[in-house]
Protein backbone atom coordinates (compact mmCIF):
# COMPACT_ATOMS: atom_id res chain seq x y z
CA UNK A 1 0.00 0.00 0.00
CA UNK A 2 1.17 3.53 -0.72
CA UNK A 3 0.11 6.89 0.68
CA UNK A 4 -2.48 7.51 -2.03
CA UNK A 5 -4.16 4.15 -1.40
CA UNK A 6 -4.15 4.76 2.36
CA UNK A 7 -5.77 8.15 1.89
CA UNK A 8 -8.36 6.65 -0.47
CA UNK A 9 -9.20 4.05 2.19
CA UNK A 10 -10.17 6.83 4.59
CA UNK A 11 -13.56 6.85 2.86
CA UNK A 12 -14.17 3.26 3.98
CA UNK A 13 -15.94 2.30 7.21
CA UNK A 14 -12.98 0.27 8.48
CA UNK A 15 -9.24 0.31 7.90
CA UNK A 16 -7.85 -2.01 5.25
CA UNK A 17 -6.95 -5.47 6.48
CA UNK A 18 -3.31 -6.05 7.20
CA UNK A 19 -2.29 -2.49 8.07
CA UNK A 20 0.62 -2.19 10.47
CA UNK A 21 -0.73 -1.09 13.87
CA UNK A 22 0.75 2.41 13.74
CA UNK A 23 -0.61 3.01 10.24
CA UNK A 24 -3.96 1.81 11.54
CA UNK A 25 -3.64 4.34 14.38
CA UNK A 26 -3.13 7.11 11.82
CA UNK A 27 -6.13 5.81 9.86
CA UNK A 28 -8.34 5.99 12.96
CA UNK A 29 -7.13 9.49 13.85
CA UNK A 30 -7.87 10.69 10.33
CA UNK A 31 -11.37 9.26 10.73
CA UNK A 32 -11.99 11.12 13.96
CA UNK A 33 -11.29 8.33 16.44
CA UNK A 34 -8.43 9.91 18.36
CA UNK A 35 -8.97 7.67 21.40
CA UNK A 36 -8.58 4.47 19.43
CA UNK A 37 -5.51 5.83 17.66
CA UNK A 38 -4.00 6.81 21.00
CA UNK A 39 -4.66 3.38 22.54
CA UNK A 40 -2.77 1.76 19.66
CA UNK A 41 0.17 4.16 19.72
CA UNK A 42 0.69 4.10 23.47
CA UNK A 43 1.09 0.33 23.40
CA UNK A 44 4.03 0.49 20.95
CA UNK A 45 7.10 1.62 22.93
CA UNK A 46 9.58 1.99 20.06
CA UNK A 47 10.64 5.20 18.29
CA UNK A 48 7.91 4.92 15.63
CA UNK A 49 5.25 4.45 18.29
CA UNK A 50 6.58 7.50 20.09
CA UNK A 51 6.46 9.51 16.86
CA UNK A 52 2.81 8.65 16.25
CA UNK A 53 2.11 9.29 19.94
CA UNK A 54 3.74 12.74 19.65
CA UNK A 55 1.66 13.55 16.59
CA UNK A 56 -1.53 12.50 18.38
CA UNK A 57 -0.81 14.76 21.34
CA UNK A 58 -0.09 17.57 18.91
CA UNK A 59 -3.51 16.96 17.32
CA UNK A 60 -4.99 17.05 20.82
CA UNK A 61 -3.32 20.40 21.46
CA UNK A 62 -1.16 19.10 24.32
CA UNK A 63 2.13 20.47 23.03
CA UNK A 64 4.06 19.81 26.24
CA UNK A 65 3.17 16.12 26.13
CA UNK A 66 3.84 16.04 22.39
CA UNK A 67 7.32 17.44 23.03
CA UNK A 68 8.05 14.62 25.44
CA UNK A 69 7.06 12.02 22.83
CA UNK A 70 9.03 13.72 20.06
CA UNK A 71 12.10 13.49 22.28
CA UNK A 72 11.39 9.79 22.94
CA UNK A 73 11.08 9.30 19.17
CA UNK A 74 14.37 11.10 18.53
CA UNK A 75 12.54 13.60 16.32
CA UNK A 76 12.46 17.39 16.43
CA UNK A 77 9.17 18.95 17.45
CA UNK A 78 7.18 19.33 14.25
CA UNK A 79 5.98 22.77 13.23
CA UNK A 80 4.46 21.71 9.89
CA UNK A 81 0.69 21.66 9.40
CA UNK A 82 -0.88 18.55 10.94
CA UNK A 83 -1.95 17.10 7.58
CA UNK A 84 1.61 17.44 6.30
CA UNK A 85 3.01 15.65 9.34
CA UNK A 86 0.37 12.90 9.00
CA UNK A 87 1.52 12.36 5.41
CA UNK A 88 5.17 12.30 6.48
CA UNK A 89 4.59 9.75 9.22
CA UNK A 90 2.31 7.57 7.11
CA UNK A 91 4.80 7.59 4.22
CA UNK A 92 7.64 6.61 6.54
CA UNK A 93 5.65 3.75 8.07
CA UNK A 94 4.19 2.31 4.86
C-alpha positions in Angstrom: 0.0 0.0 0.0 1.2 3.5 -0.7 0.1 6.9 0.7 -2.5 7.5 -2.0 -4.2 4.2 -1.4 -4.1 4.8 2.4 -5.8 8.1 1.9 -8.4 6.7 -0.5 -9.2 4.1 2.2 -10.2 6.8 4.6 -13.6 6.9 2.9 -14.2 3.3 4.0 -15.9 2.3 7.2 -13.0 0.3 8.5 -9.2 0.3 7.9 -7.9 -2.0 5.2 -6.9 -5.5 6.5 -3.3 -6.1 7.2 -2.3 -2.5 8.1 0.6 -2.2 10.5 -0.7 -1.1 13.9 0.8 2.4 13.7 -0.6 3.0 10.2 -4.0 1.8 11.5 -3.6 4.3 14.4 -3.1 7.1 11.8 -6.1 5.8 9.9 -8.3 6.0 13.0 -7.1 9.5 13.9 -7.9 10.7 10.3 -11.4 9.3 10.7 -12.0 11.1 14.0 -11.3 8.3 16.4 -8.4 9.9 18.4 -9.0 7.7 21.4 -8.6 4.5 19.4 -5.5 5.8 17.7 -4.0 6.8 21.0 -4.7 3.4 22.5 -2.8 1.8 19.7 0.2 4.2 19.7 0.7 4.1 23.5 1.1 0.3 23.4 4.0 0.5 21.0 7.1 1.6 22.9 9.6 2.0 20.1 10.6 5.2 18.3 7.9 4.9 15.6 5.3 4.4 18.3 6.6 7.5 20.1 6.5 9.5 16.9 2.8 8.7 16.3 2.1 9.3 19.9 3.7 12.7 19.7 1.7 13.5 16.6 -1.5 12.5 18.4 -0.8 14.8 21.3 -0.1 17.6 18.9 -3.5 17.0 17.3 -5.0 17.0 20.8 -3.3 20.4 21.5 -1.2 19.1 24.3 2.1 20.5 23.0 4.1 19.8 26.2 3.2 16.1 26.1 3.8 16.0 22.4 7.3 17.4 23.0 8.1 14.6 25.4 7.1 12.0 22.8 9.0 13.7 20.1 12.1 13.5 22.3 11.4 9.8 22.9 11.1 9.3 19.2 14.4 11.1 18.5 12.5 13.6 16.3 12.5 17.4 16.4 9.2 18.9 17.5 7.2 19.3 14.3 6.0 22.8 13.2 4.5 21.7 9.9 0.7 21.7 9.4 -0.9 18.6 10.9 -1.9 17.1 7.6 1.6 17.4 6.3 3.0 15.6 9.3 0.4 12.9 9.0 1.5 12.4 5.4 5.2 12.3 6.5 4.6 9.7 9.2 2.3 7.6 7.1 4.8 7.6 4.2 7.6 6.6 6.5 5.6 3.8 8.1 4.2 2.3 4.9 
